[in-house]
Amino acid sequence: MFTDYQSRLPRVLLLLSLVAAAALVRQLSHPQNFTPVGALAIFAGACFADRRLAVLVPLAALVPGDLAAGMHVLVPAVYGSLALNVLLARRLRKGRTAASTAAVTLLGAVQFFVTTNFATWLVFYPHTLGELVSCYVAAVPYFRNTLLGDATFVALLFGALALAERALPAVREPVPAAAN
């Protein structure tokens, strides 16, 4: 049992390093909503074998920055939406292609937009259909940067992982032993 964890350690350390680097990039000056946040969720969901770790790691990576910037009333909606993106990305564990990764990235960005803007409407707008539409319309300009940020950082994270796996066999995901 210990040998199994020991064999996964280089990969887990690499994945944690990539997540930490992306979380640090979030603290740099950037266009509004052009961040690695959504990409972190997708990357963790696709790459961490342990489902709990896949959800916990990207959310934990966001907490220090959110504490520094100041927590806000929509944090539960944002974190819940990101946790849902982790779960969406779990499908990529069975077979990841450029097309499937792009589809999950798009679906994740749309889900994040719908969920967080619905929460924004619940908290800040009068609860009418017209105001719900107004809320979503007002948020459309931000969706572009969310999608571009997610796509850019998904490409960077998965690209860095692919390069590391090619150069360092110890960080490749272990192949499960065949059942007898």
SULWOCOR-V228907 format. One line per field, one symbol per residue. ss: DSSP state (h for helix, s for strand, l for the rest). phi: phi as a letter, one per 30 degrees, with the letter a starting at -180 (. if undefined). psi: psi as a letter, one per 40 degrees, with the letter a starting at -180 (. if undefined). A space follows every 10 residues. Layout:
ss->???
phi->???
psi->???
This chain:
ss->lhhhhhhhhh hhhhhhhhhh hhhhhhllll llllllhhhh hhhhhhhlll hhhhhhhhhh hhhhhhhhhl llllhhhhhh hhhhhhhhhh hhhhlllhhh hhhhhhhhhh hhhhhhhhhh hhhhllllhh hhhhhhhhhh hhhhhhhhhh hhhhhhhhhh hhhhhhhlhh hlllllllll
phi->.dddddddee dddddddddd ddddeeddda deicbdedde ddddddcddd dddddddddd ddeedddddj dbdceedddd dddddedede ddddlcbddd ddddddeddd eddddddddd dddccddbdd dddeddddde eddeddddde dddddddddd dddddddbed cddddddddc
psi->dddddddedd dddddddddd ddddddeihi ihegiedddd dddddddhdh dddddddddd dddddddddh iidedddddd dddddddded dedehhiddd dddddddddd dddddddddd dddeiigidd dddddddded dddddddddd dddddddddd dddddddgde eihhhiihi.
